[in-house]
Amino acid sequence: MTDYQTILTERHGDVLVVTLNRPDRLNAASLDMAGEITAALADLDGARAVVLTGAGRAFCSGADLQSRGGGGGTQGEASHAALTDHYNPLMLAIADLPVPVVTAVNGPAAGIGCSIALAADFAVAARSAYFLQAFVNIGLVPDGGASWMLPRLIGKARATQMMMLGEKIDAATAQGWGLIYACVDDAALLATAMELAHRLAAGPTLALGIMRANLKAALDSDYPTALAREADGQRRAADSADAVEGGVAFLQKRKAAFTGR
């Protein structure tokens, strides 16, 4: 595995685990960290599912404001450059992955950290974790795709509450709202996330990747376009080795052994 400076990467069978590793800064996402996560996700090396988590007592406390670039421009120009050149490519890398993503949210997920946590297919949070759109508290606006993501996850009213009031949403509330997949006891967090990731990795990951793409596209598509995209995706999936194996396993009344091809 590549030797990164701000993250750790480990392979557990078919699952790639990426750990944000700046615990002394509550895993604040520096520009370097954004780039390293993006690079790690581009180098799956056969991994069929990804788990993202944080070292120490936080998932990610937000963007590291001390690392904002931008040369000699204004703060606004520096923020714009940081987003367009570093953080936005990271969010798109997560969105465009061809395999399922699970986040194990082990503590605060604030600012861009909240967006990273919620960009997963399955966000699993420790009971002590919370989600925070902190931007309003410092006179900024949500980024990392939050203004697109939140109303689609929890509706306009709750998205407005999170964005305009800047209050912490605890993990139990987040699960009740449908913001995350599950809230679990702290001690069970990583085991729960890994079990889910291994279950996904053992599935027909080519089809799961198509599902990811279709779900993302459907959020902005009209009904006929969504139907046509599903038909195209089904054509790809039906021609896969996994589809053949799934059909044979069904007829033989056994569990399918999927390979992701």
C-alpha positions as CSV (number, residue, x, y, z in Angstrom):
1,M,0.0,0.0,0.0
2,T,1.1,3.6,-0.6
3,D,2.8,5.4,2.3
4,Y,0.5,8.4,2.9
5,Q,1.1,11.2,5.4
6,T,-2.4,12.1,6.5
7,I,-4.4,8.8,6.1
8,L,-3.8,5.1,6.7
9,T,-4.9,2.4,4.2
10,E,-5.4,-1.3,4.9
11,R,-6.8,-4.2,3.0
12,H,-9.0,-6.6,4.8
13,G,-9.7,-9.2,2.2
14,D,-11.8,-7.5,-0.5
15,V,-12.4,-4.4,1.7
16,L,-10.2,-1.3,1.5
17,V,-10.2,0.6,4.8
18,V,-9.2,4.3,4.6
19,T,-8.6,6.0,8.0
20,L,-8.3,9.7,8.3
21,N,-5.2,10.0,10.5
22,R,-4.7,13.4,12.0
23,P,-6.1,12.6,15.5
24,D,-4.3,15.6,17.1
25,R,-6.4,17.9,14.8
26,L,-9.6,15.8,15.1
27,N,-8.9,14.7,11.5
28,A,-9.4,18.1,10.1
29,A,-9.2,17.7,6.3
30,S,-6.2,19.5,5.0
31,L,-5.6,20.0,1.3
32,D,-3.1,17.2,1.5
33,M,-5.6,14.9,3.2
34,A,-8.2,15.6,0.5
35,G,-5.7,14.7,-2.2
36,E,-4.5,11.6,-0.4
37,I,-8.1,10.2,0.1
38,T,-8.8,10.9,-3.6
39,A,-5.6,9.1,-4.6
40,A,-6.4,6.1,-2.3
41,L,-9.9,5.8,-3.8
42,A,-8.4,5.9,-7.3
43,D,-6.2,2.9,-6.4
44,L,-8.7,0.3,-5.4
45,D,-6.4,-2.5,-6.6
46,G,-9.2,-5.0,-6.8
47,A,-11.0,-4.0,-3.6
48,R,-14.8,-4.5,-3.9
49,A,-15.9,-2.3,-1.0
50,V,-14.5,0.7,0.9
51,V,-14.8,1.7,4.5
52,L,-13.9,5.3,5.5
53,T,-13.3,6.1,9.2
54,G,-11.3,8.4,11.5
55,A,-8.5,7.8,13.9
56,G,-8.9,8.8,17.5
57,R,-12.1,10.5,18.8
58,A,-13.3,12.2,15.7
59,F,-14.4,11.2,12.2
60,C,-13.5,14.6,10.7
61,S,-13.9,18.0,12.3
62,G,-14.1,19.8,8.9
63,A,-11.7,21.5,6.5
64,D,-8.4,22.6,8.0
65,L,-8.7,26.3,7.5
66,Q,-5.0,26.7,8.2
67,S,-4.2,24.7,5.1
68,R,-6.2,26.8,2.6
69,G,-4.2,27.7,-0.4
70,G,-4.9,30.4,-3.0
71,G,-1.6,32.3,-3.3
72,G,-1.8,36.0,-2.7
73,G,-5.6,36.3,-3.3
74,T,-8.4,37.0,-0.8
75,Q,-9.8,34.6,1.7
76,G,-12.7,34.1,-0.7
77,E,-10.4,33.2,-3.6
78,A,-8.4,30.9,-1.4
79,S,-11.6,29.1,-0.3
80,H,-12.8,28.8,-3.9
81,A,-9.5,27.4,-5.0
82,A,-9.5,24.9,-2.1
83,L,-12.9,23.6,-3.0
84,T,-12.6,23.5,-6.8
85,D,-9.0,22.0,-6.8
86,H,-9.1,19.7,-3.7
87,Y,-12.4,19.1,-1.8
88,N,-14.8,18.9,-4.7
89,P,-12.6,16.4,-6.6
90,L,-12.6,14.3,-3.4
91,M,-16.4,14.3,-3.1
92,L,-16.7,13.4,-6.8
93,A,-14.2,10.6,-6.3
94,I,-16.5,9.1,-3.6
95,A,-19.6,9.6,-5.7
96,D,-18.1,8.0,-8.8
97,L,-16.6,4.9,-7.2
98,P,-17.6,1.7,-8.9
99,V,-17.9,-0.2,-5.5
100,P,-20.0,0.3,-2.4
101,V,-18.8,2.7,0.3
102,V,-19.5,2.5,4.1
103,T,-18.5,5.2,6.6
104,A,-17.8,4.3,10.2
105,V,-18.5,7.7,11.9
106,N,-16.6,7.4,15.2
107,G,-17.1,11.0,16.5
108,P,-17.8,14.5,15.2
109,A,-18.5,14.8,11.5
110,A,-18.5,18.5,10.9
111,G,-18.3,20.7,7.8
112,I,-16.7,18.8,4.9
113,G,-16.4,15.9,7.3
114,C,-20.2,15.7,7.5
115,S,-20.4,15.7,3.7
116,I,-17.8,12.9,3.5
117,A,-19.6,10.8,6.1
118,L,-23.0,11.2,4.3
119,A,-21.6,10.6,0.8
120,A,-21.4,6.9,1.6
121,D,-24.0,4.3,0.5
122,F,-24.2,3.3,4.2
123,A,-23.3,5.7,7.0
124,V,-22.9,3.8,10.3
125,A,-22.4,6.1,13.3
126,A,-21.3,5.5,16.9
127,R,-23.9,6.6,19.5
128,S,-21.5,9.3,20.7
129,A,-21.0,10.7,17.1
130,Y,-22.8,13.8,15.8
131,F,-23.3,15.6,12.5
132,L,-22.8,19.4,12.2
133,Q,-23.1,21.9,9.5
134,A,-21.0,24.5,11.3
135,F,-20.6,27.0,8.6
136,V,-23.2,29.5,9.7
137,N,-21.4,29.8,13.1
138,I,-18.4,31.4,11.3
139,G,-20.3,33.3,8.6
140,L,-19.7,30.8,5.8
141,V,-22.0,28.6,3.6
142,P,-22.2,24.8,3.5
143,D,-19.9,23.1,0.9
144,G,-18.8,19.6,0.0
145,G,-22.1,19.1,-1.7
146,A,-24.1,19.6,1.5
147,S,-26.8,21.9,-0.1
148,W,-27.4,19.2,-2.7
149,M,-27.1,16.2,-0.4
150,L,-29.1,17.2,2.7
151,P,-32.5,18.1,1.2
152,R,-32.4,14.8,-0.8
153,L,-31.6,12.8,2.4
154,I,-33.9,14.5,4.9
155,G,-36.1,17.0,3.1
156,K,-35.8,20.8,2.8
157,A,-37.1,21.6,6.4
158,R,-34.5,19.5,8.2
159,A,-31.8,20.5,5.8
160,T,-32.6,24.1,6.4
161,Q,-32.5,23.5,10.2
162,M,-29.0,21.9,9.9
163,M,-27.6,24.6,7.6
164,M,-29.1,27.7,9.1
165,L,-29.1,26.9,12.8
166,G,-25.8,25.1,12.9
167,E,-26.8,22.7,15.7
168,K,-25.3,19.3,16.4
169,I,-27.5,16.4,15.2
170,D,-26.7,13.3,17.4
171,A,-26.4,9.9,15.8
172,A,-29.7,8.6,17.2
173,T,-31.6,11.6,15.8
174,A,-29.7,11.2,12.5
175,Q,-30.9,7.6,12.2
176,G,-34.5,8.6,13.1
177,W,-34.4,11.3,10.4
178,G,-33.1,8.8,7.8
179,L,-29.8,10.8,7.5
180,I,-27.8,7.7,8.2
181,Y,-28.1,3.9,7.9
182,A,-27.5,3.0,11.5
183,C,-26.6,4.2,15.0
184,V,-24.7,1.6,17.1
185,D,-22.9,1.4,20.4
186,D,-19.5,2.9,20.2
187,A,-17.8,-0.4,20.9
188,A,-19.6,-2.1,18.0
189,L,-19.0,0.6,15.4
190,L,-16.1,-0.8,13.4
191,A,-17.2,-4.4,13.6
192,T,-20.6,-3.4,12.3
193,A,-19.2,-1.3,9.5
194,M,-16.7,-4.1,8.5
195,E,-19.4,-6.8,8.5
196,L,-21.6,-4.7,6.2
197,A,-18.7,-3.9,3.9
198,H,-17.7,-7.6,3.7
199,R,-21.3,-8.4,2.9
200,L,-21.3,-5.9,0.1
201,A,-17.9,-7.0,-1.2
202,A,-19.2,-10.5,-1.5
203,G,-22.1,-9.3,-3.6
204,P,-22.4,-8.7,-7.4
205,T,-20.3,-5.6,-7.2
206,L,-20.6,-4.8,-10.9
207,A,-24.4,-4.6,-10.4
208,L,-23.9,-2.7,-7.2
209,G,-21.7,-0.1,-9.0
210,I,-24.4,0.4,-11.6
211,M,-27.0,0.8,-8.8
212,R,-24.7,3.6,-7.3
213,A,-24.6,5.4,-10.6
214,N,-28.3,5.0,-11.3
215,L,-29.3,6.3,-7.8
216,K,-27.1,9.3,-8.2
217,A,-28.4,10.1,-11.7
218,A,-32.1,9.5,-10.7
219,L,-31.9,12.3,-8.2
220,D,-31.7,14.7,-11.1
221,S,-33.5,12.8,-13.8
222,D,-37.1,12.7,-15.0
223,Y,-38.9,9.4,-14.9
224,P,-38.4,8.4,-18.6
225,T,-34.7,9.1,-18.4
226,A,-34.4,7.0,-15.2
227,L,-36.2,4.2,-16.9
228,A,-33.9,4.3,-19.9
229,R,-30.8,4.4,-17.7
230,E,-32.0,1.4,-15.8
231,A,-32.5,-0.5,-19.0
232,D,-29.0,0.3,-20.1
233,G,-27.6,-0.7,-16.7
234,Q,-29.6,-4.0,-16.8
235,R,-28.1,-4.8,-20.2
236,R,-24.6,-4.5,-18.7
237,A,-25.5,-6.4,-15.6
238,A,-27.3,-9.2,-17.4
239,D,-24.2,-9.9,-19.6
240,S,-22.0,-10.2,-16.5
241,A,-20.5,-13.4,-15.1
242,D,-22.2,-12.6,-11.8
243,A,-25.6,-12.7,-13.4
244,V,-24.9,-16.1,-14.9
245,E,-23.6,-17.3,-11.5
246,G,-26.7,-15.9,-9.8
247,G,-29.1,-17.6,-12.1
248,V,-27.3,-21.0,-11.8
249,A,-27.1,-20.7,-8.0
250,F,-30.8,-19.9,-7.8
251,L,-31.7,-23.0,-9.9
252,Q,-29.3,-25.1,-7.8
253,K,-30.7,-23.7,-4.6
254,R,-27.3,-22.6,-3.3
255,K,-25.7,-19.3,-2.3
256,A,-24.1,-17.5,-5.3
257,A,-20.4,-17.0,-5.4
258,F,-20.1,-13.5,-7.0
259,T,-16.8,-12.2,-8.4
260,G,-17.6,-8.7,-9.4
261,R,-17.3,-9.5,-13.1
